[in-house]
Amino acid sequence: DASLTEVNSFSPSVPISPSSMINQYKFEDEPELRDLFITVDDPESHITAIETFITYRVVTKTTRGEFDSSEYEVRRRYQDFLWLKSKLEEAHPTLIIPPLPEKFIMKGMVERFSDEFIETRRKALHKFLNRIADHPTLTFNEDFKIFLTAQAWELSSHKKQGPGLLSRMGQTVRAVASSVRGAVKNRPEMFTEMNNYMETFSQKINLLDKIAHRIYKEERDYCNEMKEYGPIHTLWSASEEAIGDSLKGLAGCIDRCCRATERRMAGLSEHLLPMLHEYILYSEILMGVLKRRDQIQGELDSKVDALANKKTEKDLFSEEIGKLEDKVERANNALKADWDRWKQNMQWDMRSTFTNVAENNLRYYEE
């Protein structure tokens, strides 16, 4: 309970309300204003001499003028989604790229290629593409358009092209930043606050995830015990004529409680657990974004220090510093805008998910 109370510090104080209240919260990107709709469905298993993998159908419908057609249908495998994510990070190093589900499933969870695993991954991939489609900048990325429209052989050919200018710039930033030691000297205060916020957020969201998994396990164990307990009363009723009806009634009650518990568990596994896990991944992504912003800042700081120590070539260094200052400003502005948008979406997801959990709990106890 304390952990759930602490997470309120991340969102405005909102009273617990019925599900009808959820509809009162609106975002700028209303469905009727969207011009890009994406669906991920129809998983297919492929077995070759080398590997076994799953492909998913990606259907895109759009009214945008830059697309040659209004509808596309392609098949993509998980590696293609990984490629898209890496290209988005390369092109937009200080934007918050949505997370992808991990390639390998954690020990103790469902088996790879099971129906449950495939469906869980399909939902995550669907959400990944639609979060990109709803993003004001990422949605117009050229690699995203190619991912949605190119046939398999065209996408394969596009992937084989060498790294572009942005990739080379990114490698330069990493190389320069790796030589920078210690904290960034001129980091604006707001980015220090972001970093502190994310460290605390990461701790709390991981704690909530552990609590939610513990609750789910307890519910599962309780349900399994009831599944054994109910039939025992049915068998018992056959040998106890005087209380047979009462025992049958108790068996029926246990059966109804078991079904209600299963519905409650389904709500946790379909809504709460995926949301918490997604934001664990988001916390890692955001820490990476903040680090990349600091790397760009570090590149500028190193040039400023070099200029102070140089007696010659000052004009050349001054020009480079001017370009780096512009680069840092663009990076800062991109992250500021994305940060506000991410926090709004995060608070909405948290509020709607926990409200859903509360309503499921109310229905459970009523049943």
C-alpha positions in Angstrom: 0.0 0.0 0.0 2.8 2.4 0.8 4.4 1.7 -2.6 1.1 2.4 -4.3 0.8 5.7 -2.3 4.3 6.8 -3.3 3.6 6.4 -7.0 1.0 9.2 -6.6 3.8 11.6 -6.5 4.2 11.1 -10.3 0.7 12.2 -11.2 -1.8 14.8 -10.3 -4.1 14.1 -7.3 -7.1 12.5 -8.8 -9.9 10.9 -6.7 -10.8 7.3 -7.4 -13.7 7.3 -9.8 -15.8 5.0 -11.9 -14.8 4.0 -15.4 -17.0 6.6 -16.8 -14.6 9.2 -15.5 -11.8 7.9 -17.7 -13.6 9.2 -20.8 -13.3 12.7 -19.5 -9.6 12.8 -20.1 -8.7 13.8 -23.6 -5.5 14.2 -25.6 -4.8 16.4 -28.5 -4.4 13.4 -30.8 -8.1 12.5 -31.0 -8.9 9.4 -33.1 -10.9 11.4 -35.7 -7.8 13.6 -36.3 -5.5 10.7 -37.0 -4.4 10.0 -40.5 -2.4 6.8 -39.9 -3.9 3.5 -38.6 -1.8 0.4 -38.1 -2.8 -3.1 -37.1 -0.5 -6.0 -36.2 -2.1 -9.4 -36.4 -2.2 -12.9 -38.0 1.1 -14.4 -36.6 2.6 -17.1 -38.8 5.3 -19.7 -37.8 8.1 -20.2 -40.3 10.5 -23.2 -40.1 13.7 -23.3 -42.1 16.8 -25.5 -42.0 18.5 -22.7 -40.0 15.9 -21.2 -37.7 12.3 -21.0 -36.6 10.6 -17.6 -36.4 7.3 -15.9 -36.3 6.1 -13.2 -38.8 3.2 -10.8 -38.2 1.0 -9.1 -40.6 1.2 -5.3 -40.5 -1.7 -3.5 -42.1 -1.5 0.3 -42.6 -4.3 2.6 -43.6 -3.6 6.2 -44.3 -4.8 9.4 -45.9 -1.3 11.1 -46.0 -0.2 12.5 -49.3 3.4 11.2 -49.0 2.1 7.6 -49.3 1.5 6.2 -52.8 -1.4 4.2 -51.6 -4.1 4.4 -48.9 -3.6 0.8 -47.7 -0.6 -1.5 -47.3 -0.1 -5.0 -46.1 3.3 -6.5 -45.3 4.7 -9.2 -43.1 7.4 -8.5 -40.5 9.4 -10.6 -38.1 10.7 -9.4 -34.7 14.2 -8.6 -36.2 12.5 -6.1 -38.5 11.0 -4.3 -35.5 14.4 -4.2 -33.8 15.9 -2.7 -37.0 13.2 0.0 -37.0 13.8 0.9 -33.3 17.6 1.2 -33.9 17.0 3.5 -36.9 14.7 5.7 -34.9 17.3 6.0 -32.1 20.0 6.7 -34.6 18.0 9.5 -36.3 16.5 10.9 -33.1 18.9 10.3 -30.2 17.1 12.6 -27.8 13.6 11.6 -28.5 11.9 8.9 -26.4 11.5 5.9 -28.6 8.8 3.4 -27.5 10.0 0.1 -26.0 9.9 -3.2 -27.7 9.3 -6.5 -25.9 12.5 -8.4 -25.1 13.8 -10.9 -27.6 14.1 -13.7 -25.1 11.4 -14.4 -22.5 12.3 -14.4 -18.9 12.8 -17.7 -17.1 9.6 -18.9 -15.4 7.3 -17.2 -17.9 5.5 -18.8 -20.8 7.5 -20.7 -23.3 8.7 -19.2 -26.6 6.4 -19.8 -29.5 3.5 -20.8 -27.2 0.2 -19.2 -28.2 0.2 -17.1 -25.0 3.7 -15.8 -25.7 3.0 -15.0 -29.4 -0.2 -13.1 -28.5 1.5 -11.1 -25.8 4.3 -10.2 -28.2 1.7 -9.3 -30.9 0.0 -6.9 -28.6 3.3 -5.3 -27.6 4.4 -4.9 -31.3 1.0 -3.4 -32.1 1.4 -0.9 -29.3 5.0 -0.1 -30.4 4.0 0.9 -34.0 0.9 2.8 -32.9 2.9 4.8 -30.3 5.3 5.8 -33.1 2.4 6.6 -35.4 0.9 8.9 -32.7 4.3 10.7 -32.1 4.4 14.1 -33.8 8.0 13.6 -35.0 8.7 9.9 -35.3 5.5 9.3 -37.4 7.2 11.1 -40.3 10.5 9.2 -40.1 11.4 7.8 -43.6 12.5 4.4 -42.2 9.2 4.1 -40.4 7.4 4.7 -43.8 9.6 2.1 -45.4 8.9 -0.4 -42.6 5.2 0.0 -43.2 5.2 -0.1 -47.0 8.2 -2.1 -48.4 7.9 -5.7 -49.4 10.2 -8.1 -47.7 12.9 -8.1 -50.4 12.8 -4.2 -50.6 13.2 -3.9 -46.8 16.1 -6.4 -46.9 17.8 -4.3 -49.6 17.2 -1.1 -47.7 18.7 -2.6 -44.5 21.9 -3.5 -46.4 22.7 0.2 -47.2 25.6 1.6 -45.2 25.1 3.9 -42.2 24.0 7.3 -43.1 25.3 10.7 -42.0 23.2 10.6 -38.8 24.8 7.3 -37.9 28.3 8.5 -38.4 27.5 11.6 -36.4 26.2 9.4 -33.6 29.4 7.4 -33.7 31.4 10.6 -33.4 29.3 11.8 -30.5 29.9 8.5 -28.6 33.6 8.6 -29.4 34.0 12.1 -28.1 31.8 11.6 -25.1 33.7 8.4 -24.1 36.7 10.6 -23.6 34.8 13.0 -21.3 35.3 12.1 -17.6 33.0 13.1 -14.7 29.7 15.0 -14.8 28.8 17.3 -17.6 29.8 20.8 -16.4 27.1 22.9 -18.1 24.1 20.6 -17.8 20.9 22.7 -17.4 19.2 22.1 -14.1 16.0 20.7 -15.6 17.9 17.8 -17.1 19.4 17.1 -13.6 15.9 17.1 -12.3 14.8 14.7 -15.1 17.6 12.4 -14.2 16.7 12.4 -10.5 13.0 11.9 -11.4 13.8 8.9 -13.5 16.1 7.3 -10.9 13.2 7.5 -8.4 10.6 6.4 -11.0 12.7 3.4 -11.9 12.9 2.3 -8.3 9.2 2.7 -7.7 8.0 1.1 -10.9 10.3 -1.9 -10.3 8.9 -2.3 -6.8 5.3 -2.1 -8.1 6.1 -4.7 -10.7 7.4 -7.1 -8.0 4.3 -6.5 -5.9 2.0 -7.1 -8.8 3.7 -10.3 -9.7 3.6 -11.5 -6.1 -0.2 -10.7 -6.0 -0.7 -12.6 -9.3 1.2 -15.6 -7.9 -0.8 -15.7 -4.7 -4.0 -15.5 -6.7 -2.9 -18.3 -9.0 -2.0 -20.5 -6.0 -5.3 -19.7 -4.3 -7.2 -20.5 -7.5 -5.4 -23.9 -8.0 -6.2 -24.8 -4.4 -9.9 -24.0 -5.0 -9.9 -26.2 -8.1 -8.9 -29.1 -5.9 -11.1 -28.1 -3.0 -14.4 -27.9 -4.9 -14.5 -31.5 -6.3 -13.7 -32.8 -2.8 -17.0 -31.4 -1.4 -18.9 -32.8 -4.4 -17.5 -36.3 -3.6 -18.1 -35.8 0.1 -21.8 -35.0 -0.5 -22.4 -38.4 -2.0 -21.6 -40.1 1.3 -23.3 -37.6 3.6 -27.0 -37.8 3.0 -28.0 -35.4 5.8 -25.7 -32.6 4.7 -25.4 -33.6 1.0 -27.3 -30.5 -0.3 -25.2 -28.2 1.8 -22.0 -29.7 0.6 -23.1 -29.5 -3.0 -24.0 -25.8 -2.5 -20.6 -25.2 -0.9 -18.9 -26.9 -3.9 -20.9 -24.7 -6.3 -19.9 -21.6 -4.3 -16.2 -22.6 -4.5 -16.5 -23.1 -8.2 -18.0 -19.6 -8.7 -15.2 -18.1 -6.5 -12.7 -19.9 -8.7 -14.1 -18.5 -11.9 -14.2 -15.0 -10.4 -10.6 -15.3 -9.3 -9.6 -16.4 -12.9 -11.3 -13.3 -14.3 -9.4 -11.2 -11.8 -6.1 -12.8 -12.7 -6.9 -12.2 -16.4 -7.3 -8.5 -15.7 -3.9 -8.4 -14.0 -2.1 -10.3 -16.7 -3.8 -8.4 -19.6 -3.6 -4.9 -18.2 -1.6 -4.2 -15.1 1.5 -6.5 -15.6 2.1 -5.4 -19.3 1.7 -1.7 -18.4 4.2 -2.0 -15.5 6.7 -3.9 -17.6 6.4 -1.4 -20.4 7.3 1.5 -18.1 10.2 -0.5 -16.6 11.5 -0.6 -20.2 10.6 3.1 -20.6 12.7 4.0 -17.5 15.7 2.3 -19.1 15.1 4.1 -22.4 14.8 7.5 -20.7 18.0 7.0 -18.8 19.7 6.2 -22.1 18.1 9.3 -23.8 19.4 11.6 -20.9 22.9 10.0 -21.3 22.9 10.7 -25.0 21.9 14.3 -24.3 24.8 14.6 -21.9 27.1 13.1 -24.5 26.2 15.9 -27.0 26.7 18.4 -24.2 30.1 16.7 -23.4 31.2 17.2 -27.0 30.4 20.9 -26.8 32.2 21.2 -23.4 35.4 19.5 -24.7 35.5 21.9 -27.7 35.1 24.9 -25.5 37.9 23.7 -23.3 40.1 23.0 -26.4 39.4 26.6 -27.7 40.5 28.0 -24.3 43.8 26.1 -24.6 44.4 26.9 -28.3 46.3 30.0 -29.4 45.8 29.3 -33.1 42.9 28.1 -35.2 40.5 30.0 -33.0 38.2 30.9 -36.0 37.9 27.2 -36.9 37.1 26.2 -33.3 34.6 29.0 -32.9 32.7 27.9 -36.0 32.6 24.3 -34.7 31.4 25.5 -31.3 28.6 27.5 -32.9 27.4 24.4 -34.7 27.7 22.3 -31.5 25.7 24.9 -29.6 22.9 24.7 -32.1 23.1 20.9 -31.9 22.8 21.0 -28.1 19.9 23.4 -28.3 18.0 21.2 -30.8 18.7 18.1 -28.6 17.5 20.0 -25.5 14.3 21.2 -27.1 13.5 17.8 -28.6 13.9 16.2 -25.2 11.9 18.9 -23.3 8.9 18.5 -25.7 9.1 14.7 -25.6 9.4 14.6 -21.8 6.2 16.6 -21.3 4.4 14.4 -23.7 5.8 11.2 -22.1 4.8 12.2 -18.6 1.2 13.0 -19.8 0.9 9.6 -21.4 2.5 7.9 -18.5 0.1 9.5 -16.0 -2.8 8.6 -18.2 -1.7 5.0 -18.5 -1.2 4.7 -14.8 -4.5 6.3 -13.9 -6.6 4.3 -16.3 -4.8 1.0 -15.5 -5.1 1.3 -11.7 -8.7 2.5 -12.1 -9.4 -0.7 -14.1 -7.7 -2.8 -11.4 -9.9 -1.2 -8.8 -13.1 -1.8 -10.7 -12.1 -5.4 -11.3 -11.5 -5.8 -7.6 -15.0 -4.3 -6.8 -16.6 -6.7 -9.3 -14.6 -9.6 -7.8 -15.8 -9.0 -4.2 -19.4 -8.4 -5.4 -19.3 -11.7 -7.1 
